[in-house]
Amino acid sequence: MNKIIVLKSRPERTPQSDNFKFIEEATPEAGENEVLLKTKYISVDPYLRGRMRDEESYIPPFKVGEPIESMLVAEVTESNNSNYKKGDFVSGMLAWKEYQSIHPKQLNKLDKDLAPLSAYLGILGLTGLTAHLALKHIGKPKNGETLVVSGAAGAVGSIAGQIGKIKGCRVVGTAGTDEKVNQITKEFGFDEGINYKTTENMQKVLAKKCPDGIDVYFDNVGGEILDAVLQNINKFARIINCGAISLYNKKEVPTGPRPEGILIKKSALMQGFLVRNHAQEYEEAIKELAGWLKTGKLKYDETIVKGFENTPGAFIDLFEGKNKGKMIVEL
């Protein structure tokens, strides 16, 4: 039998295990021009929380009683499509199923010799693309500028900070534990790290760590850290709104400081970023990321949880900061 994870109910706040349900169905066969896929790796990401709400967004919400989906790496175990053969590895936006048959038009073939397969869900996947393309189009970091990254030990943040260093920036990151702060400075080359959970006055600490002000802010968390950064930005600063995990489980959006006065005074840009808006650039960006990876300019970390049955738990752990780098489930 084929195991599947569906959304049982919509979370009220932080997702719980009882919001998910395991069901079984007969293992499918590949239809005409289809391939049968066996899941190898599942990407669990904070943005999936937004899709659990029944509200309009940039991507349709999940339906209660239907499978959850995210980026997966899978192996072709049966093929009725001339472009794919048994043993090929692919990635794509796929359902949380052990096996599934699909027409491969939405799949990407993977080169397992270029990088480990799990990397295609992280540094060579949407997280790496997000960091690279958000900095390219909004951040536009220049040599000698100061870049601040929140969620700096996470999948996107750790890559964004390293690209900042490649571009010649002074890079400061925020993270939730001393261990993560040590990781971003010692392993990923950040110039400074801040434990936001033990910092009483983030605005003052940022001013100290960024004596020349902040030129680019890569925001993965929103909330109070964004408020503190705004008090330290330079003229013509660029603020990338990539994620807001601090707000995802709130029933109502909390009211904070109003940014418009600062943005006007500093002639600053604050812009939201969705990687799907730049799909035509994926191939070129992946090649550039792979080049940096090959030459040692980029490093990455993964938290790999083993077992299909542990997928919901791995997703829930994201909201407690239990991951280092990309959170992935391995089957």
C-alpha positions, 0 to 999 in steps of 0.5 A: 500500500501507498502511504499519503499525508493529508491535511486533516484540519487547519491549524489555529496557531502553531501546527500540531500533529493532529492537523495531519492524517496518514491514509493509504491507497493502492500503489499506482502504476505509470499511465500513458506518457507518465512516470512512477516516482518513489519519493527520496527526499521531502522539503519542509518549509515555513511557507507551507504554514500559509497554505494551511489557511483558507485565504487567498495568497500567491499560491492556492491553499491546501484543501482539507482532506487532500494531500499536502505538497512541497518540493520533493526529490524522487526516483523514477521506478517505472517510465512510459515517457521517452524522456525519462528512464528507470533510475533517473532522479527528478525534483518537482512540486509533488504530493506527500506520497511514498509513490505517485504517477505523474506526467513529467512536464513539471519535473526537473532532471537532476545530476547526482554527480553535480551535488548530493540529491538533497542539495536540490531541495536546498542550496541548489533548490528553491532556498538557494535560488531565493537567496541568490535572486532576492539579493540580485533583484532587490538587495543589490549588495555592493562591495563595502556595504553592510548586509544584515540577515535574519534567520541567518542559520536557516536554509535561505539566510545562511546562503544569503549571508555567504553570497553577501560575503562573495559580493564584498559586504560586511555581513551580520546575522541573527539567530536563536541560539549561541550554537547557531551564532557560532555556526554562522560566524565560524562555518559560514563566514559571517562577520558578526552574529546576534542571539536575538533571544538573549538580546534585550535591545536589538536596536542598540546591539545592531547599531554596535555591530553595524557601525556604518549603518545597514545598507541591505536587510534580508528579512526572513522573520519580520516582527521586532527584528525588522523594527530594530533594523529600520532604526539603523538603515542608511540612505538608499537602503534596500529591505528584502521581505522574504519571510515572516515566520514570527507572524505565521502562527498569529491569529491576527497580524500584530500592530508594530511601528509604522515604517513609512516615515523612516522609508521616506526619510532614508529614501529606502526600498522595502519590497516583497520577494517571491522566487516563483516570479523569476522562474525563467532565471532558475537554470542560470542561477543554479549554475552560478550557485553550483560554481560557488559551491564547487570552488568552496565559496558556498557551504551549506547545512542540512537537518535530515529527519529520516522516515516518511512518518516523521514528516509532520513532526519535522515541519512542526519543528521549524517553528521551534528553530530545531533545524540548522540549515535546510530541513529535509525528510529522507525516506 
